[in-house]
Amino acid sequence: MTDTPALLETRAPQLAGFDAVLFDLDGVVTPTAEVHMRAWKTMFTELFAQWDVSPAYSDADYFDHLDGKRRYDGVASLLRSRDIEVPWGEPGDDPSLDTVCGIGNRKNTVFIRVLADDGIDPYPGSLEVVRLLIEAGVPIGIVSSSKNARPVLEAAGIIDLFPVIVDGVVSEEKGLPSKPAPDAFLEGAREVGTDPARTVVVEDAISGVAAGSAGRFGLVIGVDRGAGASALLDAGATLVVTDLADLLEENPA
């Protein structure tokens, strides 16, 4: 039988002493954040040009209004930043409709096309940490705002590694508010059967880090994929790494 405490203390000491680890997906386990960024940029650049909206869409808009949030909440937030109000609509709205839901669905059409065309590979460092936790018998789960979490995990070939997945679909079904509210992570802790105070949250989004902090999780690891280390620390990260491989000891005893 694997000596769980000894294994983690030797290979990933910062994770030792915790009962479970909850991972965000996009930008933490898989580089889907890049696909999302391209899809949002394509969609909003075209929309703002059609509507003659200024300022034009920028990468800062992604981090300020979209990153880590559920799709429709992100659309509403970005439109409000331009003093634009449109009807909310319904989740089944056609992508051609100028409603919050229609615009969100329009972006998702672009995202699914890119994912199908290009596929996706998990970050090697993240996959190594995930496999180490599984070997050590530590419960793990995915907590993602995306409704595409399961298709992404399937495309990456790693869905079977995560017995607990709290995604945008689950959050909508259970009425859980978007990050930075902690509810989705708290649901993840409940489903893996651990106390938040003894659970690790791993996030790359400012809103996700803030959610982990608000939920009083025992350790909140920020992965800096572009949000900035200082912003992640200000949001409540306990520590910040540039890749989860940074958590691994290079020469374990």
Secondary structure by P-SEA (a helix, b strand, c coil): ccaaaaaaaacccccccccbbbbbcccccccaaaaaaaaaaaaaaaaaaaacccccccaaaaaaccccccaaaaaaaaaaaacccccccccccccccccaaaaaaaaaaaaaaaaaabbbbccaaaaaaaaaaaaabbbbbbbccccaaaaaaaaacccccccccccaaaaaaacccccccaaaaaaaaaaaccccccbbbbbccaaaaaaaaaacccbbbbbcccccaaaaaaacccccccccccccccccc
